[in-house]
């Protein structure tokens, strides 16, 4: 079995802690969930709540980003660039697809992040839910990037999709920029 060099560094530094029944990232408990579960969860949530699940997904991503900055970046005294780099490496290690910082400018307070090969997009495309959806579905990603932008720029931001893998583009790309 091959373990990435980055995963090895996280494990040996104690940042990633794997014990029987427990996975922690910097003292924050985590869980690995199979994508079919997430697909089923979204289908059932959509049946019960309709379009409201998209607001929930966005807010959940946004909240996670805020907590991640607090628990990981600030507690470990990381600079903004180091934090963004480690978050991308960690997200890629956890199987969300191939996440990449496309552009970051701290002076103009702009951040663009892309995700491709998302297992969630594949799962939703194969579900009955895809018949009803004609919009980007990566609202958790959009919310996470939005929250990350608010935290690293310490300012209110607006977020927008540049492209969407679910809508047929090569990758999902989200841009956040501070409100001026």
N, C-alpha and C positions, 0 to 999 in steps of 0.2 A: 504494500500500500504506500502510495506517495503522499506526503504532506508538504504543502508549499513552504518555501523558506520563510515567508511572512508568518504563517501559522506557527512554525517552529519558534520564531522569535517571540511571538505572543505567549506561547506556552512556557518557554524557558524564563521569560521575564515575569511571569505570574499575572500578566494582564488578562490572559485567557486561561481560565481554570476549569478543567474537566475532572469531575469526580463522579462516582456512581450516583446516578439520579440528579446530577446538578451540572449546569453549564453557567459560568459567570464570565462576563466581560467587565473588567475593572469594578468588581464588587456589585455588578448589576446582574441579576439572574436573567437568563435567556432560555429559550426553548426552540428547538428546530421542529417545524411543522411541515408535513408533506403538502405539496401544492394541491393535490385533489381535495384535501380537507378545506383549504382556503377557498377553492372554487365552489365547493358545496356550501360553505358558509356564506359566500357572497350571493349565490343563487337563492338560498333560503331567505337571506336578509332582504334581497331585492323583492322577492315575492311578498314579504311582510310589510316592507317600508317603502318600496318604489325608489324613486330618485334620491330620497333622503340618505340612502347609504353612501352616496358620493360625498355629501357634506361630512358625514361621519368619517369616511376614509381620509379626506383632506385634513380634518381636525385631528385625527389620530396621528397622522404623519407629522403634523406641525407640533403637536405636544411631545411626541417622541424626540424630535430634533431638539427642542428646548431642554428636555431632561438629559439628553445625551451630552449636550454642551456643558450643562451644569456638572454632571457626574464624571465625565471623562476629561474634557478639555480643561475646565477650571480647576478641578481637584488635582489634576496632574500637571498643572502650570504649563500647558502646551500653547504655543503660538498658533495663530489662525491658520497659517499654511500647513504646519505640521498636523494640526487637528484634521483639516480637510483631507490631507493625504492619508492619514490613518483611518479615517472613516470610510474612504473609498476602498482601501485595501481590506478593511474588516467586512464591509458590505459584500464585496466580491467573494470573500472567503465563506460567507454565510449562504451563498447560493441564490442571491436575488437576480442574477444576470450579470452582465458586464457593465458596471457603473464607471463613469469617467467624468472628471472635471474638464469640461470643454474650454471654459474661460473663467477667470476670476480677476477682478480688478478692484483692489481695496480702496483706491482713490475715488473712482466713480461709483463704488459700491454696487458692483454687478457680479452676478454668479450665474453661470450656465452649466448644467449637469445633464449628462445623457445616460440612458440605460438601454441596452440592447440584449436580445436573447433572454427576455424575462420569462421565467417559467409560469408566472401568473398570467401573462398575455396568452401563452399557449393553452393554459388550462381554460381560460374564459372563452377563447375561440372555439374550443371543443364542446362547450356547454350550451344548454338551451338559452342561457342568459344572452349569448351573443346575438340571438335573433332580435332582441329588443334594443340593443345598444348601438347608437350611431354617434358616439362621442368617445374621446380618450378615456380609458379606464384606470390609468395609473395615477389616480388622485392621491393615493398614499404617498407616492414618490413626489408629486407636486407639493403636497403639504409638508413633507419632510424637507424639501429644498427651500420652501417658503420659510419654515421655522428656522432652518439653518441660516438663511440669509438674515433674518431678523436678529438672530443671536450674534453672528460674527460681525455684522455691520452696526449692531446696537441701534437699530432704527426700524421704522415700519417699512415694509417692502410690498411691492406688487409682484405677482407671479403670473406667468403665462406659458402655455405650451408653444414650442417652436415646431415640434413634430411629434407624431405618435406612432409607435410600433403597432399598436392595436388597429389604427386607422390605415395601415398599409405602408408607413414610412420605414426606413431602415432601422431607426431607433427612436426612442422617446427622448425628447429634449425639452427641458424646463429652464426658463430664464427667470431670475429674480433680480430686481433692482430697487433701490430705495426710492421712496416717494419724494419728489422735489417740487 
